[in-house]
Amino acid sequence: MSFLKKNKLAKLKIKAYSDDGRAVPVGEFEAMFNPTTLSKKYEIKYGTAKSLGESDNTKTYVRNFPTEISLKLILDEMGVSGSGISLLKSEKTVASQIHHFLDLVFYMNGDTHEPNRLHVEWGDQTDGVLAFDCRLASVNISYTLFNREGSPLRAELDISLISDEEVSKRRRKENKKSPDLTHQRIVQAGDTLPLLCKNIYGKSMYTTHVARHNRLNNFRNLEQGQTLNFPPLDQLLKSGQV
């Protein structure tokens, strides 16, 4: 690797795609200044199993929440970063940069009728700071400087991104392909059997089969705290339930 390539400043990039496999690119947004801080949130949800007459509650794993990333980007038409570093004046206005950003990450894609899928990267693919398949959760834009005509010269974007990995990739990470693996879930408020099936199998089409496996008379009315078993698909196939 050459000295110039090794010491080249790597800019954070947000790449937009119209498909969940990230194979059809739509466009790209490059940060004017790299973020000075970046936070990642990992969260696990547990249910509480308590037997009659027992005072201790046993925490039972329910699921992992999608990873969340929060970062701040600064747009400055005068080319001055938050730390006072002065660069060449930007040829693009702050308003046009924000419009481009929202087009890629927030507004609905006319072909898919939903916002684009995103891939955020910072650094190279081997030892970069970040490589993250995600979607926009929220963005808060603060305008902090204006010219005499009232046009913004500076803006700060507080961005929240939520993980959006393909089901196959997520299962490989979570080692969910074992044929001997049976999943058990404790029903939480808001849970539905189709949603649980989609989270575990990647599709909700197995809802009625799982309902029969658990001997549910009405799977549309799950009881909070109820325990459900989700057998491996090959077991459902062998039992003739699929």
Number of C-alpha atoms within 10 A of each C-alpha: 6 7 7 8 9 9 9 9 10 16 15 21 19 22 21 26 21 22 14 16 11 18 9 12 14 17 17 18 18 15 18 20 19 19 15 11 9 12 10 12 11 10 11 11 11 16 17 15 14 13 10 5 6 7 8 10 11 12 12 14 14 17 14 12 13 16 16 20 19 17 17 19 20 23 26 25 21 16 19 19 18 14 7 8 9 12 13 9 12 14 9 11 18 21 16 10 18 16 13 15 19 16 17 25 25 19 14 14 17 10 7 10 10 12 20 28 26 29 21 19 20 18 15 11 10 8 9 11 14 17 18 20 22 24 22 21 15 14 18 10 15 12 14 11 13 12 9 6 6 8 13 18 18 22 20 17 16 15 16 19 22 21 18 19 19 13 16 12 10 12 15 10 10 10 10 17 14 8 11 12 13 13 13 14 18 20 19 17 10 8 15 16 20 18 15 18 19 15 13 17 19 15 14 15 13 19 18 18 16 22 19 13 16 15 11 14 9 10 17 12 11 18 14 12 15 11 14 20 14 22 19 18 18 12 15 16 10 9 10 9 14 14
